[in-house]
């Protein structure tokens, strides 16, 4: 049963129908976030979908976390970010997924040191995913990830 956005997005990735899809990694799928207010903001979605990190056995758990940091390494290379923020919450969408967020020295001072979700909603909405604009970014991130696998 596909009960969350994460379930639906994994199904779309499997079917090759997710325009935000970056690439497959051993633990699941890497996608670009639907909001790109921080360029390169990505998600790691497990396949199969599980409720949370603790629902995975030790080896799949380690693989998911390793893949998460591998994506972070690729984002550092591709985006020129100075840091990567990692977040696994699952409060709104109760299925495991990791937010992998590049942070930039060019961010406004009042936001750079806080959580990325503290940006005003209108700022976040100003940079929604656009398949034409973001296709080159997707390709570069995918190449950087594949080089590390």
N, C-alpha and C positions, 0 to 999 in steps of 0.2 A: 504494500500500500504506500502510495506517495503522499505522505501527510505534511511535508514541509517544503519550503522553497528549495532547500538543499536536496531533497529527494528528486524534485522536478528538474533541478539543474543538472544533477548527475545523470538522470535519464536522458536529458537533452545532449549532454556531452557524449554519452555512449552512442547516441544516434547521429552524432556529428551535426547537431542542429543548434548548438549554443554559439552565438556570434562572439561571446566573450572568451571562448575557449582558447587557452594558450597551448597547453600540451598535456599529455598523460605522463604521470610519474608512477613509480612502483606502488605507492599507497593510494593513488586516486587521480584527481584532475586538478589542474591549475587553471584558474580563470582570472580575467581582469574584472575588477569590481565594477558595478554599474555606476558608481560615482568615481570620477577621476580628478577630484579636487587636489589630490596629491598624486601626481603622475606615476603610474605603475602600481597603484594600490591593487593588490591581488588577493585571491582566496585560494586555499587548498581545501578541496572537498574529498573526503574519503570514498573509496569504492571497494566494498559495499558501504553504504551509509550506516552509521551506528549512532546511538544517542549521545555519547560523549567519549572522551579520551579513555576513561577508565573502563569502558565496555570492550576495549581492544585487549587482546592478549599482549604479552610483553614484546614479542618480535614485531607484530604489526604496529604497536604503539611506538616503538623505537623507529620503525620505518617512517611513520607519519611525521614524527618530530624531525627526523633527519631530512626528509623531503621538504619540510617547512623551512629549515635553515638553508637548504640548497637553493630554494626559490629566493630567499633573502640574499644569498651570495650573487645570484644572477641579477637581481634588481639593483644591488649596489653597483655592479659593473655597467649595466645598461643605462641607468637613470642618473648616475653621478650623485646619488643621495649620500648624506654623511652618516646616516644611521637607518636601521630598520626596526620598526616596532612590530612585535608579534602579539597577537591576542587570540585566545580561545575562550569564548564565553558560552555561547549557546543558550542565552536566556530568552531572546526573542524567537529564534529558530532553534528548537530543541533537537538539533542534530549536529554532530561534530563538524566543525569547519574552522579553519584558522584564517584570521585576517593578517596579511603580510603587507605592512605599510611603510613605504619609503618616506623618510623625513629629510627636509632640505634646509640648508642655512638661509635660503631666501624667503622662508616662511615669515609672516609677520611675528614679531617678538612675542606678542600676547598669546599666540597659538603654538609656536614652535616647541615650547617646553611642556605643553599639556597633551592630553589624549587627543588623537585626531578627531574624535567625535565631538570635541568642544568647539569646533568650527561652527559658525552660524549655519543654519539649514539653507538659507538662500545662497551662501557661498558654496556649500556642498552641491546644491542643485545646479549651480552655474556651470559645472563641468561634468555632465552626465556622459556616460560611455557613448561613443559614436563610432560605428563600425568602419567608416571610411577614414576618419581621422586617426583612429587607434590601431588600424591594421599593421602599420609598420612597427609600432611599439610591440604588439603581440608577437610579430615575427622575430624581432630582436631578443625579446625575453625567452621565447621558445628555443632559439639557437643557443643562448647562454645556458639554459637549463640542460639541453641535450649534451652540451660539451662537458657537463659535470656528471652526467649519469654513467 
